[in-house]
Amino acid sequence: MTEHEHRWTTDSTHPTSEGVVIYQRCRCGEHRVALAAPILQAHTSTRPGCR
């Protein structure tokens, strides 16, 4: 097999307490599993005087 730059496509994503698990594959048949850091949401308030 010749060397190539992988072109990853995402098969599925799954949110977990550790982050988002991402299952990906390349057209050459290779697979990988990646973990993305969790997305932290900022708390906002619409009430006057609240922080």
C-alpha positions as CSV (number, residue, x, y, z in Angstrom):
1,M,0.0,0.0,0.0
2,T,1.3,3.5,-0.8
3,E,1.5,6.3,1.7
4,H,-1.2,8.9,1.6
5,E,-2.7,11.7,3.6
6,H,-5.8,10.3,5.4
7,R,-9.1,11.9,4.6
8,W,-11.1,11.2,7.7
9,T,-14.9,11.1,7.6
10,T,-17.0,10.9,10.8
11,D,-19.2,7.8,11.1
12,S,-20.7,8.7,14.5
13,T,-20.3,10.9,17.5
14,H,-21.3,10.1,21.1
15,P,-21.3,12.7,24.0
16,T,-19.9,11.3,27.3
17,S,-18.8,12.7,30.6
18,E,-15.2,12.8,29.4
19,G,-16.0,14.6,26.1
20,V,-17.3,13.6,22.7
21,V,-16.1,10.2,21.3
22,I,-15.8,10.4,17.5
23,Y,-15.6,7.3,15.3
24,Q,-13.9,8.0,12.0
25,R,-12.7,6.2,8.9
26,C,-10.5,6.8,5.9
27,R,-11.2,5.8,2.3
28,C,-8.2,3.4,2.6
29,G,-10.1,1.4,5.2
30,E,-8.3,2.5,8.3
31,H,-10.4,3.5,11.3
32,R,-9.7,5.7,14.4
33,V,-11.5,6.8,17.5
34,A,-10.9,10.4,18.7
35,L,-11.9,12.1,21.9
36,A,-12.8,15.8,21.8
37,A,-12.8,17.8,25.0
38,P,-16.2,18.5,26.5
39,I,-17.8,21.8,25.5
40,L,-18.4,24.0,28.5
41,Q,-21.4,26.2,28.4
42,A,-21.4,29.6,30.0
43,H,-24.1,30.4,32.4
44,T,-26.0,33.5,31.5
45,S,-28.8,35.3,33.4
46,T,-31.5,37.6,32.1
47,R,-32.4,38.9,35.5
48,P,-31.1,42.4,36.4
49,G,-28.5,42.4,39.2
50,C,-27.6,38.7,38.8
51,R,-24.1,37.7,38.0
